[in-house]
Amino acid sequence: MGYRIEEIEGGLVVVIHGQLLTEEAPELKKIIRDQKKDSRIVVDLSAIQVIVTPGLGLLVSLFKTCRERGLRFILTGLSPYVREILDLTRLTNVFEIAESRDDAISRS
């Protein structure tokens, strides 16, 4: 997995590319923990076409870290397949999902 961090007003955008795995979770969690309370963490999955169990685990782990820190966790850029997997696992009831990156960034 690779990722890129982009600072935005009131938070960060984490652009994930490659296969979504848990290997870099500790590094991402540290970046999230360093954010101010009430910040937004937008996770852009537009470069991810397939997600498997470790990837779901990573998203849940990042979500929990955000919740513990009082941060807002927003997913965007979901492929139809990723959206279907999140629907089947009922994670769409847990995660805040924005239809576009601009929508996610503009949410307050």
C-alpha positions as CSV (number, residue, x, y, z in Angstrom):
1,M,0.0,0.0,0.0
2,G,1.1,3.5,-0.6
3,Y,-0.4,6.7,0.4
4,R,-0.1,10.4,0.2
5,I,-1.1,13.0,2.8
6,E,-2.5,16.3,1.7
7,E,-3.2,19.0,4.3
8,I,-6.6,20.8,3.9
9,E,-8.2,23.4,6.1
10,G,-9.5,21.6,9.1
11,G,-7.8,18.3,8.5
12,L,-6.1,15.9,6.1
13,V,-6.8,14.0,3.0
14,V,-5.2,10.5,3.0
15,V,-5.0,9.3,-0.6
16,I,-4.5,5.6,-0.6
17,H,-3.2,3.7,-3.7
18,G,-2.2,0.1,-4.3
19,Q,-3.5,-2.7,-2.2
20,L,-5.1,-1.7,1.1
21,L,-3.2,-3.6,3.8
22,T,-2.5,-3.1,7.5
23,E,1.3,-2.8,7.2
24,E,1.3,1.0,7.3
25,A,-1.5,1.3,9.9
26,P,0.8,2.3,12.8
27,E,2.3,5.1,10.7
28,L,-1.1,6.3,9.6
29,K,-2.5,6.1,13.1
30,K,0.3,8.3,14.4
31,I,-0.4,10.9,11.7
32,I,-4.1,10.9,12.7
33,R,-3.3,11.1,16.4
34,D,-1.3,14.2,15.8
35,Q,-4.3,16.1,14.4
36,K,-6.3,18.6,16.4
37,K,-9.6,17.6,17.9
38,D,-12.6,18.2,15.6
39,S,-10.4,17.9,12.5
40,R,-11.6,15.9,9.4
41,I,-9.7,12.9,8.1
42,V,-10.8,12.3,4.5
43,V,-9.7,8.9,3.2
44,D,-9.7,8.9,-0.6
45,L,-10.0,5.4,-2.0
46,S,-10.4,6.4,-5.7
47,A,-7.3,4.5,-6.6
48,I,-8.5,1.3,-4.9
49,Q,-10.6,-1.1,-7.0
50,V,-10.6,-4.1,-4.8
51,I,-10.7,-4.4,-1.0
52,V,-10.1,-7.6,1.0
53,T,-10.4,-8.4,4.7
54,P,-7.1,-6.7,5.8
55,G,-8.1,-3.5,4.1
56,L,-11.5,-3.5,5.9
57,G,-9.6,-4.1,9.1
58,L,-7.4,-1.1,8.3
59,L,-10.4,1.2,7.7
60,V,-12.1,0.1,10.9
61,S,-8.8,0.6,12.8
62,L,-8.4,4.1,11.4
63,F,-12.0,4.9,12.1
64,K,-11.6,3.9,15.7
65,T,-8.5,6.0,16.1
66,C,-10.3,9.0,14.7
67,R,-13.3,8.4,17.0
68,E,-11.0,8.1,20.1
69,R,-9.4,11.4,19.2
70,G,-12.6,13.3,18.4
71,L,-11.9,13.4,14.7
72,R,-14.3,13.1,11.8
73,F,-13.6,10.1,9.5
74,I,-14.9,10.4,5.9
75,L,-14.5,8.0,3.1
76,T,-14.7,9.1,-0.5
77,G,-13.8,7.7,-4.0
78,L,-15.4,4.3,-3.6
79,S,-15.4,2.1,-6.6
80,P,-18.7,0.1,-7.2
81,Y,-17.0,-3.0,-5.9
82,V,-15.6,-1.3,-2.7
83,R,-19.1,0.2,-2.1
84,E,-20.7,-3.2,-2.5
85,I,-18.3,-4.8,0.0
86,L,-18.9,-2.0,2.5
87,D,-22.7,-2.5,2.0
88,L,-22.4,-6.2,2.5
89,T,-20.4,-5.8,5.7
90,R,-22.8,-3.0,6.8
91,L,-19.9,-0.7,7.2
92,T,-21.8,1.9,5.3
93,N,-23.8,2.3,8.5
94,V,-20.6,3.0,10.4
95,F,-18.5,5.1,8.1
96,E,-19.4,8.6,6.8
97,I,-19.2,8.4,3.0
98,A,-19.0,11.3,0.6
99,E,-19.8,11.0,-3.0
100,S,-16.9,13.1,-4.1
101,R,-13.7,14.4,-2.7
102,D,-14.9,18.0,-2.9
103,D,-18.0,17.0,-1.0
104,A,-15.9,15.4,1.7
105,I,-13.6,18.4,2.0
106,S,-16.4,20.9,2.2
107,R,-18.3,19.1,5.0
108,S,-18.0,20.9,8.3
